[in-house]
Amino acid sequence: MLFVRELGSERIDYHDRITGVHITQITSFPVMSNHFYIEHPSFTSDCSTLVIRSQRIPARAAPWDLYACDADGLNLRQLTDEDDANNFAVAHEGSLVWYQRGTALWSVDVRTGERREVCGGPPDVLPMGYWCGCASPDGRFYFGYGRRPPDGWGVVIRYRTDGSETVVLAADPHLCHLHASPGGHGISFGGVNERGEGVQYGMNYDGTNLRVLPTATLSHFTWAGMTKRFVGAGMWERRIIHTIEEGQRESSVVVEGSFFWHTGISWGAEWTVADTNWPNEGLMIVNLRARQYARLCLTDNTAGHPQWTHVHPAFSPDGKRVVYTSDRTGMCQVYVADVPEEFRAWVATPNAEAAPGGRLPEWRPA
């Protein structure tokens, strides 16, 4: 094995004080740790391995290293130790994680720890560190970040994962949130239009069909699994989860009632998990077909302005676990909450006890 370090486990198991759901605190060392954003997988496709990142030391601007562990928190191992490793993306199939060092594309195998340089970056492009890159679901392409001189605009770089080609596809002065559709419907990214307004763009893998996506009323949204729809929370005072797809003028409300914040989605687009704020009620699991939701667990995060105080919940591919980040201990750590089969069946079954917006009473396990 070629792991940088094998650490055993830092896990702490406990049960939620309201619902009784089992939760595993994956990381415990007093450095900042988090999983990937709601748009990106943090689990491998077989659900066996969780991939996270941690700062090397508790210091401002400290490098972030990549780690992996079993889904239950065991076999924690360090995968990278390069100061310039960034923009990680878990492959949709297999055991690789793609990332950039500078503008070069690298990969690491979570099973063996083997790292290799796939190809160099495009000429005359500078590095740009961000939280995550993204990969096409068929594994052919990785999409990462760079900066073009002299104006410093961010650029979308497409790499063929066989190392045969690297090309710049698009540029934007406020480039962010690269996201590959799990259904193979292209990629999206955040930027600004000619009036300086924040928008979300979509385009094909080859950079064609650049267009503004109809997501202006969705907050912290993501592609709805394998579909062409988008799902997200309501903007500002709208306490809803809603969906929209290209060609629609108005979104469709799924549930309402809680102040939903960030929405993760199951690959089958049947389930959404959302954190909450104002007030912070923890994680809500939403069944999009039944239009019902219920609290899974509390998160106890401070939910302030800094990103590391945000939960950013996301499902495992099979929908049986939710990974999230919380600073409940004073330092952001990674957590995994189990989603019991009985809970899933209960939320998915039409229930006369549901409130008008679809909220169910508190889950009480048998």
C-alpha positions as a Markdown table, in Angstrom:
| # | Residue | x | y | z |
|---|---|---|---|---|
| 1 | Met | 0.0 | 0.0 | 0.0 |
| 2 | Leu | 1.2 | 3.5 | -0.8 |
| 3 | Phe | -0.8 | 5.6 | 1.6 |
| 4 | Val | 0.9 | 8.6 | 3.1 |
| 5 | Arg | -0.3 | 7.4 | 6.6 |
| 6 | Glu | -2.7 | 4.8 | 8.0 |
| 7 | Leu | -4.4 | 6.2 | 11.0 |
| 8 | Gly | -6.9 | 3.5 | 12.1 |
| 9 | Ser | -9.9 | 5.5 | 13.3 |
| 10 | Glu | -11.0 | 8.7 | 15.0 |
| 11 | Arg | -14.7 | 7.8 | 15.0 |
| 12 | Ile | -17.1 | 8.5 | 17.9 |
| 13 | Asp | -20.5 | 6.9 | 17.7 |
| 14 | Tyr | -23.7 | 8.3 | 19.3 |
| 15 | His | -27.4 | 8.6 | 18.8 |
| 16 | Asp | -29.4 | 11.7 | 18.0 |
| 17 | Arg | -31.2 | 12.9 | 21.1 |
| 18 | Ile | -34.5 | 13.5 | 19.4 |
| 19 | Thr | -34.9 | 10.8 | 16.7 |
| 20 | Gly | -32.5 | 8.2 | 18.0 |
| 21 | Val | -30.8 | 7.9 | 14.6 |
| 22 | His | -27.2 | 6.5 | 14.7 |
| 23 | Ile | -24.5 | 9.1 | 13.9 |
| 24 | Thr | -20.8 | 8.5 | 13.5 |
| 25 | Gln | -18.4 | 11.4 | 14.0 |
| 26 | Ile | -15.7 | 10.4 | 11.4 |
| 27 | Thr | -13.0 | 12.9 | 12.3 |
| 28 | Ser | -11.9 | 14.1 | 15.8 |
| 29 | Phe | -8.4 | 15.6 | 15.5 |
| 30 | Pro | -8.5 | 19.4 | 16.2 |
| 31 | Val | -8.0 | 20.6 | 12.7 |
| 32 | Met | -10.6 | 21.6 | 10.2 |
| 33 | Ser | -12.1 | 18.7 | 8.3 |
| 34 | Asn | -15.0 | 18.6 | 5.8 |
| 35 | His | -16.6 | 16.5 | 3.1 |
| 36 | Phe | -17.3 | 17.7 | -0.4 |
| 37 | Tyr | -20.1 | 20.1 | -1.3 |
| 38 | Ile | -23.7 | 19.1 | -2.0 |
| 39 | Glu | -23.0 | 19.0 | -5.8 |
| 40 | His | -20.3 | 16.4 | -5.6 |
| 41 | Pro | -20.0 | 12.7 | -4.4 |
| 42 | Ser | -18.1 | 12.2 | -1.2 |
| 43 | Phe | -18.7 | 8.4 | -1.3 |
| 44 | Thr | -17.3 | 6.0 | -3.9 |
| 45 | Ser | -20.0 | 4.5 | -6.2 |
| 46 | Asp | -20.1 | 1.2 | -4.2 |
| 47 | Cys | -20.8 | 3.2 | -1.0 |
| 48 | Ser | -17.9 | 1.5 | 0.8 |
| 49 | Thr | -15.5 | 4.4 | 1.1 |
| 50 | Leu | -15.9 | 8.0 | 2.2 |
| 51 | Val | -13.5 | 10.6 | 0.9 |
| 52 | Ile | -12.9 | 13.8 | 2.9 |
| 53 | Arg | -10.3 | 16.5 | 3.3 |
| 54 | Ser | -8.5 | 17.9 | 6.4 |
| 55 | Gln | -6.2 | 20.8 | 7.0 |
| 56 | Arg | -2.7 | 19.7 | 7.8 |
| 57 | Ile | -2.3 | 22.0 | 10.8 |
| 58 | Pro | -4.7 | 24.4 | 12.7 |
| 59 | Ala | -3.4 | 27.5 | 10.9 |
| 60 | Arg | -4.8 | 30.1 | 8.5 |
| 61 | Ala | -4.1 | 29.0 | 4.9 |
| 62 | Ala | -2.7 | 25.6 | 5.9 |
| 63 | Pro | -2.7 | 23.1 | 3.1 |
| 64 | Trp | -5.6 | 20.6 | 2.7 |
| 65 | Asp | -4.9 | 16.9 | 2.5 |
| 66 | Leu | -7.1 | 14.2 | 1.1 |
| 67 | Tyr | -8.2 | 11.3 | 3.3 |
| 68 | Ala | -10.4 | 8.2 | 2.9 |
| 69 | Cys | -12.0 | 5.8 | 5.3 |
| 70 | Asp | -14.6 | 3.0 | 5.3 |
| 71 | Ala | -18.2 | 4.2 | 5.4 |
| 72 | Asp | -18.3 | 3.4 | 9.1 |
| 73 | Gly | -15.2 | 5.5 | 9.9 |
| 74 | Leu | -12.7 | 2.7 | 10.2 |
| 75 | Asn | -9.4 | 2.3 | 8.2 |
| 76 | Leu | -8.8 | 6.1 | 8.0 |
| 77 | Arg | -5.8 | 6.8 | 5.7 |
| 78 | Gln | -4.1 | 9.8 | 4.2 |
| 79 | Leu | -4.0 | 9.9 | 0.4 |
| 80 | Thr | -2.1 | 13.2 | -0.4 |
| 81 | Asp | 0.5 | 15.4 | 1.2 |
| 82 | Glu | 1.3 | 17.8 | -1.6 |
| 83 | Asp | 0.9 | 21.5 | -0.6 |
| 84 | Asp | -0.7 | 22.3 | -4.0 |
| 85 | Ala | -3.3 | 19.5 | -4.2 |
| 86 | Asn | -6.7 | 20.9 | -4.8 |
| 87 | Asn | -10.1 | 20.7 | -6.6 |
| 88 | Phe | -10.8 | 17.1 | -5.7 |
| 89 | Ala | -13.4 | 15.0 | -7.6 |
| 90 | Val | -14.5 | 11.4 | -6.7 |
| 91 | Ala | -15.0 | 9.3 | -9.8 |
| 92 | His | -18.6 | 8.2 | -10.4 |
| 93 | Glu | -17.4 | 4.7 | -10.9 |
| 94 | Gly | -14.4 | 2.9 | -9.5 |
| 95 | Ser | -11.9 | 3.9 | -6.8 |
| 96 | Leu | -10.1 | 7.0 | -8.2 |
| 97 | Val | -10.2 | 10.6 | -7.0 |
| 98 | Trp | -9.1 | 13.2 | -9.5 |
| 99 | Tyr | -7.4 | 16.4 | -8.5 |
| 100 | Gln | -5.1 | 19.2 | -9.7 |
| 101 | Arg | -1.6 | 20.1 | -8.6 |
| 102 | Gly | -1.1 | 23.5 | -10.1 |
| 103 | Thr | -2.8 | 23.1 | -13.4 |
| 104 | Ala | -1.7 | 19.4 | -13.9 |
| 105 | Leu | -4.2 | 16.6 | -13.5 |
| 106 | Trp | -3.4 | 13.9 | -10.9 |
| 107 | Ser | -5.3 | 10.8 | -9.6 |
| 108 | Val | -5.1 | 8.8 | -6.4 |
| 109 | Asp | -6.6 | 5.4 | -5.8 |
| 110 | Val | -8.5 | 5.2 | -2.5 |
| 111 | Arg | -7.9 | 1.4 | -2.2 |
| 112 | Thr | -4.1 | 1.4 | -2.7 |
| 113 | Gly | -3.0 | 5.0 | -2.3 |
| 114 | Glu | -1.2 | 5.0 | -5.6 |
| 115 | Arg | -0.8 | 8.6 | -7.0 |
| 116 | Arg | 0.1 | 9.5 | -10.5 |
| 117 | Glu | 0.3 | 12.5 | -12.8 |
| 118 | Val | -2.1 | 12.1 | -15.7 |
| 119 | Cys | -1.2 | 15.1 | -17.8 |
| 120 | Gly | 0.0 | 18.6 | -17.6 |
| 121 | Gly | -2.2 | 21.7 | -17.7 |
| 122 | Pro | -2.8 | 24.1 | -20.6 |
| 123 | Pro | -0.1 | 26.6 | -21.5 |
| 124 | Asp | -0.3 | 30.2 | -20.1 |
| 125 | Val | -2.9 | 29.3 | -17.4 |
| 126 | Leu | -2.2 | 29.8 | -13.7 |
| 127 | Pro | -3.5 | 27.6 | -10.9 |
| 128 | Met | -6.8 | 28.4 | -9.1 |
| 129 | Gly | -7.6 | 26.5 | -5.9 |
| 130 | Tyr | -11.3 | 25.8 | -5.2 |
| 131 | Trp | -13.2 | 23.3 | -3.1 |
| 132 | Cys | -14.0 | 20.7 | -5.7 |
| 133 | Gly | -13.5 | 19.9 | -9.3 |
| 134 | Cys | -15.9 | 17.5 | -11.1 |
| 135 | Ala | -15.8 | 14.5 | -13.3 |
| 136 | Ser | -18.2 | 13.3 | -16.1 |
| 137 | Pro | -20.2 | 10.2 | -15.0 |
| 138 | Asp | -18.7 | 8.1 | -17.8 |
| 139 | Gly | -15.2 | 8.9 | -16.5 |
| 140 | Arg | -13.9 | 10.4 | -19.7 |
| 141 | Phe | -13.4 | 13.9 | -18.5 |
| 142 | Tyr | -12.3 | 15.9 | -15.4 |
| 143 | Phe | -13.2 | 19.6 | -15.2 |
| 144 | Gly | -11.0 | 21.8 | -13.1 |
| 145 | Tyr | -10.1 | 25.4 | -12.5 |
| 146 | Gly | -7.4 | 27.8 | -13.7 |
| 147 | Arg | -6.7 | 31.6 | -14.0 |
| 148 | Arg | -5.8 | 33.3 | -17.2 |
| 149 | Pro | -3.3 | 36.2 | -17.2 |
| 150 | Pro | -3.4 | 39.1 | -17.3 |
| 151 | Asp | -7.0 | 39.7 | -16.1 |
| 152 | Gly | -7.2 | 36.9 | -13.6 |
| 153 | Trp | -10.5 | 35.5 | -14.8 |
| 154 | Gly | -11.2 | 32.0 | -13.8 |
| 155 | Val | -11.2 | 29.4 | -16.6 |
| 156 | Val | -12.9 | 26.0 | -16.9 |
| 157 | Ile | -10.3 | 23.4 | -17.9 |
| 158 | Arg | -11.3 | 20.1 | -19.4 |
| 159 | Tyr | -8.9 | 17.2 | -19.1 |
| 160 | Arg | -9.3 | 13.8 | -20.8 |
| 161 | Thr | -8.7 | 11.3 | -18.0 |
| 162 | Asp | -6.6 | 9.2 | -20.4 |
| 163 | Gly | -4.1 | 12.1 | -20.5 |
| 164 | Ser | -4.6 | 12.7 | -24.2 |
| 165 | Glu | -5.9 | 16.3 | -24.2 |
| 166 | Thr | -6.3 | 19.4 | -22.1 |
| 167 | Val | -8.4 | 22.4 | -23.2 |
| 168 | Val | -9.8 | 25.6 | -21.8 |
| 169 | Leu | -13.6 | 25.7 | -22.4 |
| 170 | Ala | -14.9 | 28.9 | -20.8 |
| 171 | Ala | -13.8 | 31.9 | -18.7 |
| 172 | Asp | -15.6 | 34.1 | -16.1 |
| 173 | Pro | -14.4 | 36.7 | -13.6 |
| 174 | His | -16.4 | 35.0 | -10.8 |
| 175 | Leu | -16.0 | 31.4 | -11.8 |
| 176 | Cys | -17.3 | 28.9 | -9.1 |
| 177 | His | -19.3 | 25.8 | -8.4 |
| 178 | Leu | -18.2 | 23.5 | -11.3 |
| 179 | His | -20.7 | 20.7 | -11.4 |
| 180 | Ala | -21.0 | 17.7 | -13.8 |
| 181 | Ser | -24.6 | 16.4 | -14.3 |
| 182 | Pro | -24.8 | 12.8 | -12.8 |
| 183 | Gly | -27.0 | 12.0 | -15.8 |
| 184 | Gly | -24.4 | 13.1 | -18.4 |
| 185 | His | -26.3 | 16.3 | -19.4 |
| 186 | Gly | -23.2 | 18.5 | -19.4 |
| 187 | Ile | -21.7 | 20.7 | -16.8 |
| 188 | Ser | -22.8 | 23.9 | -14.9 |
| 189 | Phe | -20.8 | 26.7 | -13.2 |
| 190 | Gly | -21.5 | 29.9 | -11.4 |
| 191 | Gly | -20.5 | 33.2 | -12.9 |
| 192 | Val | -21.8 | 36.7 | -13.8 |
| 193 | Asn | -23.7 | 38.0 | -16.9 |
| 194 | Glu | -22.9 | 41.2 | -18.8 |
| 195 | Arg | -24.8 | 43.3 | -16.1 |
| 196 | Gly | -22.7 | 41.8 | -13.3 |
| 197 | Glu | -25.5 | 39.7 | -12.0 |
| 198 | Gly | -24.8 | 36.3 | -10.6 |
| 199 | Val | -26.0 | 33.5 | -12.8 |
| 200 | Gln | -25.6 | 29.8 | -13.3 |
| 201 | Tyr | -24.4 | 28.7 | -16.8 |
| 202 | Gly | -24.7 | 25.3 | -18.4 |
| 203 | Met | -22.7 | 23.9 | -21.4 |
| 204 | Asn | -21.9 | 20.7 | -23.2 |
| 205 | Tyr | -18.7 | 18.8 | -22.4 |
| 206 | Asp | -17.1 | 20.4 | -25.5 |
| 207 | Gly | -17.9 | 23.9 | -24.4 |
| 208 | Thr | -20.8 | 24.4 | -26.9 |
| 209 | Asn | -24.4 | 25.4 | -26.0 |
| 210 | Leu | -23.3 | 27.9 | -23.3 |
| 211 | Arg | -26.5 | 29.2 | -21.8 |
| 212 | Val | -28.0 | 30.6 | -18.6 |
| 213 | Leu | -29.8 | 27.9 | -16.6 |
| 214 | Pro | -33.3 | 28.6 | -15.0 |
| 215 | Thr | -32.1 | 28.5 | -11.5 |
| 216 | Ala | -32.4 | 32.1 | -10.4 |
| 217 | Thr | -35.1 | 31.3 | -7.8 |
| 218 | Leu | -33.3 | 28.3 | -6.4 |
| 219 | Ser | -30.9 | 28.6 | -3.5 |
| 220 | His | -28.0 | 26.2 | -3.0 |
| 221 | Phe | -29.3 | 23.9 | -5.7 |
| 222 | Thr | -28.0 | 20.8 | -7.5 |
| 223 | Trp | -28.9 | 18.7 | -10.5 |
| 224 | Ala | -31.7 | 16.4 | -9.5 |
| 225 | Gly | -29.8 | 13.1 | -9.7 |
| 226 | Met | -29.7 | 11.6 | -13.2 |
| 227 | Thr | -32.5 | 13.8 | -14.5 |
| 228 | Lys | -32.4 | 17.2 | -16.3 |
| 229 | Arg | -34.1 | 18.9 | -13.4 |
| 230 | Phe | -32.6 | 21.1 | -10.7 |
| 231 | Val | -33.6 | 21.0 | -7.0 |
| 232 | Gly | -33.0 | 23.6 | -4.4 |
| 233 | Ala | -34.2 | 25.6 | -1.5 |
| 234 | Gly | -36.2 | 28.8 | -1.7 |
| 235 | Met | -34.6 | 32.2 | -1.9 |
| 236 | Trp | -34.6 | 34.3 | 1.2 |
| 237 | Glu | -38.0 | 34.1 | 2.9 |
| 238 | Arg | -39.5 | 31.3 | 0.8 |
| 239 | Arg | -39.4 | 28.2 | 3.1 |
| 240 | Ile | -39.6 | 25.6 | 0.4 |
| 241 | Ile | -37.9 | 22.9 | -1.6 |
| 242 | His | -38.7 | 23.3 | -5.3 |
| 243 | Thr | -37.6 | 21.9 | -8.7 |
| 244 | Ile | -37.3 | 23.4 | -12.2 |
| 245 | Glu | -36.0 | 22.3 | -15.6 |
| 246 | Glu | -35.0 | 24.1 | -18.7 |
| 247 | Gly | -38.0 | 25.3 | -20.6 |
| 248 | Gln | -40.1 | 25.9 | -17.5 |
| 249 | Arg | -41.0 | 29.4 | -16.4 |
| 250 | Glu | -42.0 | 28.6 | -12.9 |
| 251 | Ser | -40.6 | 26.1 | -10.4 |
| 252 | Ser | -42.7 | 23.4 | -8.8 |
| 253 | Val | -42.9 | 23.4 | -5.0 |
| 254 | Val | -42.3 | 20.0 | -3.4 |
| 255 | Val | -42.6 | 20.8 | 0.3 |
| 256 | Glu | -42.7 | 23.9 | 2.5 |
| 257 | Gly | -42.5 | 24.9 | 6.1 |
| 258 | Ser | -38.9 | 24.8 | 7.4 |
| 259 | Phe | -36.2 | 27.3 | 6.4 |
| 260 | Phe | -34.3 | 24.8 | 4.1 |
| 261 | Trp | -30.8 | 25.9 | 3.3 |
| 262 | His | -28.6 | 23.5 | 1.3 |
| 263 | Thr | -30.1 | 20.5 | -0.6 |
| 264 | Gly | -28.3 | 17.2 | -1.4 |
| 265 | Ile | -30.1 | 14.8 | -3.8 |
| 266 | Ser | -30.1 | 11.0 | -4.2 |
| 267 | Trp | -28.9 | 9.7 | -7.5 |
| 268 | Gly | -32.4 | 8.4 | -8.3 |
| 269 | Ala | -33.8 | 11.9 | -7.6 |
| 270 | Glu | -36.4 | 10.5 | -5.2 |
| 271 | Trp | -34.9 | 11.9 | -2.0 |
| 272 | Thr | -33.5 | 15.3 | -0.9 |
| 273 | Val | -31.7 | 16.0 | 2.3 |
| 274 | Ala | -31.6 | 19.6 | 3.5 |
| 275 | Asp | -30.0 | 21.4 | 6.4 |
| 276 | Thr | -32.0 | 24.2 | 8.0 |
| 277 | Asn | -31.5 | 27.7 | 9.6 |
| 278 | Trp | -33.5 | 30.4 | 11.2 |
| 279 | Pro | -34.1 | 28.3 | 13.2 |
| 280 | Asn | -31.6 | 25.5 | 12.9 |
| 281 | Glu | -33.8 | 22.3 | 13.1 |
| 282 | Gly | -31.1 | 19.9 | 11.9 |
| 283 | Leu | -31.4 | 17.7 | 8.8 |
| 284 | Met | -34.7 | 17.2 | 6.9 |
| 285 | Ile | -35.2 | 14.2 | 4.6 |
| 286 | Val | -37.7 | 14.9 | 1.8 |
| 287 | Asn | -39.4 | 12.4 | -0.4 |
| 288 | Leu | -40.0 | 14.2 | -3.7 |
| 289 | Arg | -42.7 | 11.8 | -4.9 |
| 290 | Ala | -44.8 | 11.7 | -1.6 |
| 291 | Arg | -44.1 | 15.5 | -1.0 |
| 292 | Gln | -43.4 | 14.8 | 2.6 |
| 293 | Tyr | -40.5 | 15.4 | 4.9 |
| 294 | Ala | -39.3 | 14.7 | 8.4 |
| 295 | Arg | -36.3 | 15.5 | 10.7 |
| 296 | Leu | -33.5 | 12.9 | 10.5 |
| 297 | Cys | -31.3 | 14.4 | 13.2 |
| 298 | Leu | -29.9 | 17.5 | 14.8 |
| 299 | Thr | -26.5 | 18.9 | 13.6 |
| 300 | Asp | -25.8 | 21.4 | 16.3 |
| 301 | Asn | -23.7 | 23.5 | 13.9 |
| 302 | Thr | -23.4 | 27.3 | 14.6 |
| 303 | Ala | -24.6 | 28.1 | 11.0 |
| 304 | Gly | -22.8 | 31.4 | 10.8 |
| 305 | His | -21.3 | 33.2 | 7.8 |
| 306 | Pro | -18.0 | 31.1 | 7.5 |
| 307 | Gln | -18.4 | 28.1 | 5.2 |
| 308 | Trp | -17.0 | 25.7 | 7.7 |
| 309 | Thr | -20.0 | 26.3 | 10.0 |
| 310 | His | -22.4 | 25.1 | 7.2 |
| 311 | Val | -23.6 | 21.5 | 7.1 |
| 312 | His | -23.8 | 20.9 | 3.3 |
| 313 | Pro | -25.5 | 17.5 | 3.6 |
| 314 | Ala | -25.2 | 14.9 | 0.9 |
| 315 | Phe | -26.4 | 11.3 | 0.4 |
| 316 | Ser | -24.4 | 8.2 | -0.2 |
| 317 | Pro | -25.2 | 6.7 | -3.7 |
| 318 | Asp | -27.6 | 4.2 | -2.2 |
| 319 | Gly | -29.4 | 6.9 | -0.1 |
| 320 | Lys | -28.8 | 5.0 | 3.2 |
| 321 | Arg | -26.3 | 7.4 | 4.7 |
| 322 | Val | -26.0 | 11.2 | 4.9 |
| 323 | Val | -22.6 | 12.9 | 5.2 |
| 324 | Tyr | -22.4 | 16.3 | 6.7 |
| 325 | Thr | -20.0 | 18.8 | 8.4 |
| 326 | Ser | -20.6 | 20.4 | 11.8 |
| 327 | Asp | -18.6 | 22.6 | 14.1 |
| 328 | Arg | -20.6 | 21.5 | 17.1 |
| 329 | Thr | -17.4 | 20.7 | 19.0 |
| 330 | Gly | -15.8 | 24.1 | 18.2 |
| 331 | Met | -13.9 | 22.7 | 15.2 |
| 332 | Cys | -15.6 | 21.5 | 12.0 |
| 333 | Gln | -15.6 | 17.7 | 11.7 |
| 334 | Val | -17.2 | 15.2 | 9.4 |
| 335 | Tyr | -20.3 | 13.2 | 10.4 |
| 336 | Val | -22.3 | 10.3 | 8.8 |
| 337 | Ala | -25.9 | 9.8 | 9.9 |
| 338 | Asp | -27.6 | 6.5 | 9.1 |
| 339 | Val | -31.0 | 6.7 | 7.3 |
| 340 | Pro | -33.0 | 3.7 | 8.7 |
| 341 | Glu | -35.1 | 1.7 | 6.2 |
| 342 | Glu | -38.1 | 2.1 | 8.4 |
| 343 | Phe | -37.6 | 5.9 | 8.4 |
| 344 | Arg | -37.4 | 5.9 | 4.5 |
| 345 | Ala | -40.5 | 3.9 | 4.2 |
| 346 | Trp | -42.4 | 6.1 | 6.6 |
| 347 | Val | -41.5 | 9.3 | 4.8 |
| 348 | Ala | -42.3 | 7.8 | 1.4 |
| 349 | Thr | -45.8 | 6.7 | 2.4 |
| 350 | Pro | -48.6 | 9.2 | 2.3 |
| 351 | Asn | -49.5 | 10.1 | 5.8 |
| 352 | Ala | -52.7 | 11.9 | 7.1 |
| 353 | Glu | -50.6 | 13.3 | 10.0 |
| 354 | Ala | -48.5 | 15.4 | 7.6 |
| 355 | Ala | -48.9 | 19.2 | 8.0 |
| 356 | Pro | -50.2 | 21.1 | 5.0 |
| 357 | Gly | -46.6 | 21.8 | 3.7 |
| 358 | Gly | -45.7 | 18.1 | 4.0 |
| 359 | Arg | -43.9 | 18.0 | 7.3 |
| 360 | Leu | -44.4 | 14.8 | 9.3 |
| 361 | Pro | -44.3 | 14.5 | 13.1 |
| 362 | Glu | -41.1 | 13.5 | 14.8 |
| 363 | Trp | -39.8 | 10.1 | 14.0 |
| 364 | Arg | -40.0 | 7.6 | 16.8 |
| 365 | Pro | -38.3 | 4.3 | 16.2 |
| 366 | Ala | -40.0 | 1.2 | 17.3 |
